[in-house]
């Protein structure tokens, strides 16, 4: 069979099953990519990268790869009519499979043992999905009973601000009454604005030269 015709036939047989497998792999990450909570906001780019890269890989697999196979893979007349599975690697693999089938209970027991060992090993891993923040910054959320006068809340915050400014290492302090600040970093979730006059919340953000929790929060 001609090489070009063989390449077309193989691509026609595998392109749609390969596309289905690609879509399934993409959908495996769709839950985190389409999530509307904080986890989705952190990991949405992972889903987008996987979506783009896998779709590009599928396009290359059905276009560029067959083209390169036609250009670079030459047929060898000496191999025509010979069994391709008589090589040393295939013979070793066949002997290994026969051994596993003959000792099937030992094989199954070994697989179960490896599975249990893997489960035990996962328990030794440290649970740290997100690393600790290295920003020399801390925030104080100050809440009053709903219906408290905004001026009372502001007066309390003024006292807190004066105390924080006196702490060693504090460079600047920003306060926000009636709502949170603008989102100045990804992991910060600002409080919604309370447009009614009796405010409930205010926030104090302190910037330190060096992060010393014992100094800043004592």
N, C-alpha and C positions, 0 to 999 in steps of 0.2 A: 504494500500500500504506500502511496506517496506520502511524504512527511507532512506536507501542508494539509492534505485531506485527513490524515490521522490526527493532526492537531485540532482541526475543526471538529472532528467527530468527538474527541475527548472533551473539548470545551462544551460542546452541545449537551453531552451527557452529565456533566458535573456543575455547570454554572448555576443552575437553579437550586439544586441541593446545597451547594456552597453558599448561595445567598441566604437560604433559609437558616443554615447554621450560623452565619454572620449576624442575622437579625436576632436570633435567639441569644447569642452572646451579648449583643447590645442591650436587649431587653433585661438581661440579668442585672444590669446596672441602672435600669430606668427608675427603679424605686427611689434611689438616692438622688438621681438627677432631677426628678420631678417633684421631690418632696418640698413642701412649703415651709418646713420648720428650719431650725438652725443647722441641723445636720445637712439638709439639702443645700443650704447656702454655702457651707464649707466645701462640700464635695461635688457640687454641680459641674465644676470644671473637669473633674475626673470623668464624668459621664460624657461630656462634650468631646473630650479628647478621644475616648474610646470609640464614640460614634463616628467621628471623622476618620480616625486611623483605620478602623475596621472596614468602613465603606471604601476607602481608598485602596486598601489591600485587596478587597474583592475585585475592584475594577482592574487593578494590576494583574491579579491572578488569572483573569479571563482575557487579557489583552497582551500585556508585555511579556508575561511568562511564557505563553505558547509561542510567541514570536521569537524569543531568545532560544527556545528549545529547537525550533526549526532551523535557526541560523547556526547554532553551535553544536547540537547533538547530531553527530554523523552516524549513519548505520554502518555496522561492521559485517562484511560478508561472512567472516569466519564464525560469527555467533548465530547465524541463521540456521534454524533447525535444532539448536542445542537447548537443553533444559536450563533455564536461568536459575533454577533453585538447587543446582548441584554444587554450588560453591561452598567453601569451607565455613563461611559465616552461617549460611542457611542450614548446613548439616549440624553445626553445634546448637543452633537454636531449636532445630527439630528434635535433637536428642534431649535437650533440656525440657521441652514440652512433654515428651513421652515420659520422662522421669517424674514430672509433676503430676501427670495423669495416673501413673502407676501408683504413686504415693499420695493419692488425693487427700486422704484424711490428714496426713502430715502437712500438706500444702495449705489446706483450709485452716488448720490449727496455727500454722505460722502466720497466715494473713490476719487471723483474729488477734494473735499476740502482738503483731506490729500495730494493729489498730488501737489496742488497749495501751500500748506503749506511747503512741502518738497522743492519745487523749490525756494520759498522765503528763506528757511533756508540755502540752498546752497549758496545763495548770501551773507550770513553773514560770511561764512568761509573765512579765510585769504588765499590768493593765495601765497603759499610758497612750491613749489615742491622740491627745493633743499635748504637746510639751508645755511646761510651765512658762508663763509670760516673763519676759526679761525686760519689759518696759519699767523704768523707774517712776511708777505712777500708781496711785491708789484712789479709790472712789468711796465716798460715804453717801449712802442713801438715808435720808432723814424723813420720816413719815410722822404726820400728825393725824389726829382723829378727823374724819371727814366733817367738814363744816367749820374747821378752824379758820380764823381770819388770816388772810394772806400776809398782813403786816406782822402778825404774831410769828408766823412761820419764818418770815424774813429776818425778824429780830433774833430768833434762835440761831438761824444760820450765820448771822453776823458774829455771834459769840463763838460758834464753832470755827468759823474762818479765822478769827483772831487767835484762837488756840492753835490751830494747825500751822499758821504762819510762824509761830514761835518755836516749832519743832526743828531740831537740828537737821539740816540738809534740804529743807523745803525751799524750792526756788520760786514757785508761784502757785496761786490758788484761784480757781474759777468756780463760781457758784451759779446755780440755775434754780429759780423758784417757779413752782407751778408745772414743771415738766422737766424732761431730760435735756441734755446737750445735743448738739448735732453729732451725727455718727462720725467720730474722728478716727476710729479703727474698726476692723471687721468684727472683732469679738464683743464689741460694745453694743448693747441693746438699749437704746434710750427709752425712757418712759414717755408715754403719750402726753400731750399737752392737755391740761385741765383748764378749759376756758372759763369755767364758773369762778366767781370771785373767791369763795372759800377754797383755798388750795389744800391739797393733801400731801404733796410731795415736793421735795427739793433735793438737789444733789450738789455735792461738793467734790471737786476734782483737784487733787494736789499733785504737783510735779516735784520730785525729789532729785537732787544731784546723784545720790546713791540710794539703792533700795535697801532699807533697814527696817523691817516690820516692827522690831522691838522699839525703835525710836519713833517711827511715824504713827503707830497705832496704840502706843502705851498711854 
